[in-house]
Structures are given as C-alpha cells and as structure tokens.
Amino acid sequence: MQDARRFSGFMTNSITPLVLVVVSYVRIISSVLKIRSTEGRSKAFSTCSSHLMVVGMYYSSITVAYASYQADMLPDVQVLSTVTFAILTPLLNPLIYTLRNKEVKSTLKKHILLSVPSVLQKSCSL
C-alpha cells in the first residue's frame, strides 16, 4: 500500500505538470509555425529550445532520482541522482538562459578562440 501511495504521489506531482508542458509546447509550436518571417520563427524556436532543455534536464533528473530509490540501487547512485536533481539542474538553468544573450556568446567565443592557440602552443612545446 505504501508503494502505491508513493507512486500515486509521483504521478500527480511530476507527470501531470509534464503533460501540461507538452500540451503547451504543441500549441506553441503550431503557433510558431504560422509565423511568416524566418527571423521571427527562428527567434521563437530559440526561446523555446532553451526552455525545453531546462524542462528536459529537470524531468530526466527527477525520473532518475525517483527510479534509483524505487529500484534499491547503490546508495552512491541515489546520492548522485539526488544531487543532480537538487543542485546541478538549478545551477545549469541560468547558464542555459545566459547563453541566449548575443553579447555573452560573442565574449565566450572570443575567449575560447584566444585560449585555444595558447593551449596548442603549450602542448606542442612539451
């Protein structure tokens, strides 16, 4: 009886919002496909993609966390899944949304391009 109650709670607290998100995104995508300009469609899909990454990370990590506790997995796996759900997902959330900013992207590209030649020079001199 206890397991059935837990499963029912999981379904209510996790699956119902997921279904609502999926239904919302089906409607959003159908609306975006009606946009005539390529630029407008691209911008809308860019916004949707970052949100979908965050939602996907959240639901995949919570599913792994729940499944690891139900399947009597090793305590290390349970701790790792819980840390992913509770800490890693919220930490990556701002990073994902920040990378949508053009200035952040250009600065990041510039720093990566500047650091690659120096790394290559160091590795060649060894």
TIMI-184959 format. One record per residue (C-alpha): residue number from 1; x, y, z. Coordinates in Angstrom, 3 decimals. Each point is the difference from the previous one (the first is absolute). Layout:
N
> NUM  X  Y  Z
...
END
This chain:
126
> 1  0.000  0.000  0.000
> 2  2.893  2.353  0.813
> 3  1.566  -0.481  -3.465
> 4  -3.317  0.683  -1.713
> 5  -0.381  3.226  1.962
> 6  3.535  1.106  -0.931
> 7  -0.566  -0.797  -3.662
> 8  -3.289  1.896  0.040
> 9  1.747  3.002  1.525
> 10  2.743  -0.167  -2.612
> 11  -2.532  -0.153  -2.818
> 12  -1.969  2.941  1.340
> 13  3.005  2.167  0.809
> 14  2.138  -0.767  -3.057
> 15  -1.941  -1.431  -2.899
> 16  -2.944  2.408  0.083
> 17  2.187  3.120  -0.397
> 18  1.994  -1.785  -2.720
> 19  -3.187  -0.711  -1.947
> 20  -1.018  3.639  0.361
> 21  3.436  1.138  -1.260
> 22  -0.192  -2.356  -2.990
> 23  -3.518  1.170  -0.905
> 24  1.119  3.630  0.338
> 25  3.004  -0.576  -2.257
> 26  -2.095  -1.731  -2.643
> 27  -2.178  3.112  -0.106
> 28  3.025  2.331  0.046
> 29  1.716  -1.861  -2.845
> 30  -3.163  0.017  -2.093
> 31  -0.252  3.767  0.548
> 32  3.676  0.575  -0.796
> 33  -0.303  -1.956  -3.242
> 34  -2.659  2.503  -1.097
> 35  2.480  2.910  0.266
> 36  0.886  1.121  -3.521
> 37  3.425  1.542  0.584
> 38  2.953  -2.338  0.310
> 39  1.654  2.317  2.526
> 40  -3.070  0.047  2.251
> 41  -0.360  -3.771  -0.184
> 42  3.696  -0.453  0.788
> 43  -0.174  2.323  3.009
> 44  -3.091  -1.772  1.366
> 45  1.590  -3.441  -0.404
> 46  3.166  1.269  1.696
> 47  -2.002  1.032  3.050
> 48  -1.889  -3.293  0.018
> 49  3.144  -2.108  -0.354
> 50  1.682  1.448  3.090
> 51  -3.138  -0.530  2.050
> 52  -0.388  -3.550  -1.291
> 53  3.611  -0.770  0.989
> 54  -0.703  1.135  3.554
> 55  -3.269  -1.958  0.163
> 56  1.711  -3.076  -1.464
> 57  2.844  0.189  2.527
> 58  -2.457  0.402  2.851
> 59  -2.246  -2.904  -0.951
> 60  2.815  -2.357  -0.944
> 61  1.817  0.621  3.290
> 62  -3.153  -0.344  2.120
> 63  -0.884  -3.244  -1.800
> 64  3.459  -1.438  0.627
> 65  -0.147  1.097  3.646
> 66  -3.408  -1.596  0.494
> 67  0.918  -3.177  -1.859
> 68  3.255  -0.430  1.937
> 69  -1.864  0.027  3.311
> 70  -2.668  -2.393  -1.248
> 71  2.455  -2.507  -1.501
> 72  2.148  -0.372  3.141
> 73  3.105  1.204  -1.813
> 74  3.318  0.689  1.637
> 75  -0.008  2.935  2.423
> 76  2.599  1.773  -2.175
> 77  -2.391  -0.045  -2.968
> 78  -2.810  1.316  2.183
> 79  2.159  2.834  1.297
> 80  1.247  0.874  -3.489
> 81  -3.510  0.093  -1.437
> 82  -1.237  2.145  2.871
> 83  2.922  2.413  -0.341
> 84  -0.659  0.259  -3.730
> 85  -3.654  0.772  0.629
> 86  0.477  2.339  2.955
> 87  3.241  1.821  -0.854
> 88  1.241  -0.497  -3.557
> 89  -3.256  0.775  -1.808
> 90  -0.565  3.330  1.801
> 91  3.658  0.945  -0.562
> 92  -0.194  -0.660  -3.735
> 93  -3.292  1.835  -0.391
> 94  1.500  3.549  0.004
> 95  2.859  -1.149  -2.221
> 96  -2.405  -1.289  -2.647
> 97  -2.003  3.221  -0.006
> 98  3.148  2.157  0.062
> 99  1.369  -1.684  -3.108
> 100  -2.968  1.398  -1.926
> 101  1.457  3.500  0.429
> 102  1.967  1.076  -3.112
> 103  2.583  1.952  2.005
> 104  0.707  -2.978  2.255
> 105  0.329  -2.291  -3.013
> 106  2.431  2.310  -1.779
> 107  2.119  0.493  3.129
> 108  0.080  -3.741  0.648
> 109  1.003  -0.717  -3.614
> 110  2.709  2.649  0.172
> 111  1.470  -1.441  3.205
> 112  -0.141  -3.550  -1.313
> 113  1.649  1.002  -3.275
> 114  2.713  1.907  1.883
> 115  0.684  -2.875  2.380
> 116  0.158  -2.756  -2.633
> 117  3.240  1.220  -1.687
> 118  1.757  0.375  3.361
> 119  -1.048  -3.509  1.035
> 120  1.206  -1.364  -3.332
> 121  3.343  1.807  0.360
> 122  0.511  -1.409  3.488
> 123  -0.835  -3.532  -1.090
> 124  2.320  0.236  -3.049
> 125  2.904  1.265  2.094
> 126  -0.208  -3.011  2.318
END
